[in-house]
Amino acid sequence: MLMGFNIEEFCSSTGAILQFVGYIVTFIKIAMPLVIIIYGIMDLGKAVVASKEDEIKTGAKRLMWRAVAGVAIFFIPSIVLWLFGTISQYAAASENAGFDNCKTCILAPWNCNVASTPY
């Protein structure tokens, strides 16, 4: 147990760090699916230029799986938070400890309530 650690103030006191993490998560949620789909389109384009039936099928299959991976990467943070929200114990703890600010800072960092701390 840490001396002076208060779980109820954790989200507000670490708001700036969580906001930074939120911007990184947002960047990854946008950039990674685009990169995955661009690589898939390049593979499919190479196969079409090669004009080989087997390579076109393989390229189309890769593009499909990469698109599925891109969509999954985009929705993983939201799905995880939804799953935790369905657990009643987590929902009760979230309301009591003020984890809504943590969730907001990670999923929507532009709406994060960052407390200013004097140094």
N, C-alpha and C positions, 0 to 999 in steps of 0.2 A: 504494500500500500504506500502510495506516495503522500508525503506530507504536503498539505495545502492544495491538493488536487480536488477540484469540484467538477463532477461530471455535468452538472447543469450549466456550467459556464464554459464548457469545453468548446462548443460550436461557435460561441461568440468570441472567445479569446483566440481561437485559431482560424478565424474567418479569412484573414489575408492568405494564409497557406492553402486553405481549402478552395479559395477563389482561384489561386494560381493553378492548383490541380484541376479545377473545373475548366479553366481555359485550355489546359493540355488535353483533357478528355474531349472537349468540344472539337479541338483541332484534329485529334485522332479520329473522332466520329465522322468528320467530314473528309479528311485527307485519305485515310486508309481505304475506304470503299472506292474512292475515285482511282487511286493507284492500282488497286486490284482489278478493277474493271478495265482500265487503260491497258494493263498488261494482257488481260484476256483478249481485248480487241486486237492488240498487236499480234498475239499468237494466231488468232483466227485470220487476220489479214495475211500473215505469212503463209498460212495453209491455203488460202484462196489463191494467192499469187502462184503458189507451187502447182496448183490445179490437180492435186491428187485427192481422190475421194476419201481415202483413209485419213489423211492429214486434216481434211476439212471436218470430218466427224470428230476426230480427236480434239481439234481446236474448238469446235462448238461445245463439246462436253466440258472442256476446261473453262470456257467462258461462262457456261451455266454455273459450274461449281464456284468459280470466283465471284460471280454476281451474288450467289447465295451467301458466300462468306462475307462479302461487302455489306449486305443487308444485315447479317447477324452481328457484325462488328458495330454497326450503327445503333442497333437496338439493345445490345447487351446491358448497358447501364440502366436503361429504363426497365427492362425485364427483371433484373436483379432487385431493383427497388420495389417493383410491383410485387414480387414474390415475398420480400420481407414485409411489405405492407399487409399481405394477406394473413400473416401470422399474428394472432391476437396479442401475444406477449410483446412482440416487437412494436406493435401499434401503440400499446399502453405505455411502453418505455419511451417511445418517440414523443408522445404527448407530454409526458412528465419531465423528460430531460431536455426538451427543446431541440431535438434533432432535425426539426424542419429547416432550420437555418443551415445545417450541414448539407442536407439534401439539396437545398436551393443553391448553395455555393458550388456544389459539384455539378449539378445538372443545368443550372442557369446562372453562371457566375456574374453576369451583368446585372442580376437582381439581388446579389448577395448583400447582406447587411453586415458590413465590416465595422467592428467597433474600433475606434481610434484609441490607441494606448499611449500614454506619455512615456517618453524615454528619459 
